[in-house]
Amino acid sequence: MPKSQVRKKKVYTPPPDVRSSGTAKSNKPSPVWLPATAVGLILFGIAWLVVFYLSEQQYPVASWKYWNLAVGFGAMVSSLGLLSRWR
C-alpha cells in the first residue's frame, strides 16, 4: 500500500496592519504612582467602611447615612480601574 505524503504547514505571518498596531507608547511601563495610588484607595475604602460599621453608622459622615457605603466601595472600585491600567 502506498504511503501518504506528509503535508508541511505554512508559517503564519500576521497581516502588516496587525504587526504595526503596537506602538512604543503602549509598551511603556506604568508610572510609580499608579500602584501606590491604587493600594492607597483600597486601604482608604476599607478604613472608611470599618469606621462606618464600628461607629454604628455615626462616623465618618452621619448625614450621609448609607451613602458612606458608596464612598467606601467606590474607592475600592476606582482602585480596580487603576489596577487595570497597570503594566
C-alpha positions as CSV (number, residue, x, y, z in Angstrom):
1,M,0.0,0.0,0.0
2,P,1.5,3.4,-0.9
3,K,2.4,5.8,1.9
4,S,0.6,9.2,2.0
5,Q,2.6,12.4,1.7
6,V,3.3,14.5,4.7
7,R,2.0,18.0,4.4
8,K,4.1,20.8,5.7
9,K,2.3,23.6,7.5
10,K,2.9,27.1,6.3
11,V,4.5,29.5,8.8
12,Y,1.9,32.0,10.0
13,T,2.7,35.7,9.3
14,P,0.3,38.2,10.6
15,P,-1.0,40.9,8.2
16,P,1.0,44.1,8.1
17,D,-1.7,46.2,9.8
18,V,-1.7,43.9,12.9
19,R,2.1,44.0,13.3
20,S,2.3,47.8,13.2
21,S,-0.6,48.3,15.7
22,G,1.6,48.1,18.8
23,T,3.3,51.4,19.4
24,A,6.2,52.2,21.6
25,K,4.0,54.3,23.8
26,S,1.6,51.5,24.6
27,N,4.5,49.3,25.7
28,K,5.9,51.7,28.3
29,P,5.8,50.6,31.9
30,S,3.3,52.2,34.3
31,P,4.3,55.2,36.4
32,V,5.3,54.5,40.0
33,W,2.4,56.5,41.4
34,L,-0.2,54.2,39.8
35,P,0.1,51.1,42.1
36,A,0.7,53.2,45.1
37,T,-2.4,55.2,44.5
38,A,-4.4,52.0,43.9
39,V,-3.3,50.4,47.2
40,G,-4.0,53.7,48.9
41,L,-7.5,53.8,47.6
42,I,-8.1,50.2,48.7
43,L,-6.9,50.9,52.2
44,F,-8.9,54.2,52.3
45,G,-12.1,52.3,51.2
46,I,-11.6,49.6,53.7
47,A,-10.9,52.0,56.5
48,W,-14.0,54.1,55.6
49,L,-16.2,51.1,55.8
50,V,-14.7,49.8,59.0
51,V,-15.2,53.1,60.7
52,F,-18.7,53.3,59.4
53,Y,-19.7,50.0,60.8
54,L,-17.8,50.2,64.1
55,S,-19.2,53.6,64.9
56,E,-22.7,52.3,64.4
57,Q,-23.2,54.5,61.3
58,Q,-22.4,57.8,63.0
59,Y,-19.0,58.4,61.5
60,P,-17.3,59.3,59.1
61,V,-20.3,61.5,57.9
62,A,-23.5,60.9,59.8
63,S,-25.8,62.9,57.5
64,W,-24.8,60.7,54.5
65,K,-26.2,57.6,56.2
66,Y,-25.8,54.7,53.8
67,W,-24.1,56.8,51.1
68,N,-21.0,56.1,53.3
69,L,-21.1,52.6,51.8
70,A,-20.9,54.1,48.3
71,V,-17.9,56.1,49.3
72,G,-16.0,53.1,50.7
73,F,-16.9,50.8,47.9
74,G,-16.4,53.5,45.3
75,A,-12.8,54.0,46.4
76,M,-12.2,50.3,46.1
77,V,-13.8,50.0,42.7
78,S,-11.8,53.0,41.4
79,S,-8.6,51.3,42.5
80,L,-9.6,48.3,40.4
81,G,-9.9,50.7,37.5
82,L,-6.4,52.0,38.1
83,L,-5.0,48.5,38.5
84,S,-6.5,47.5,35.1
85,R,-4.1,50.0,33.5
86,W,-1.0,48.7,35.4
87,R,1.7,47.1,33.3
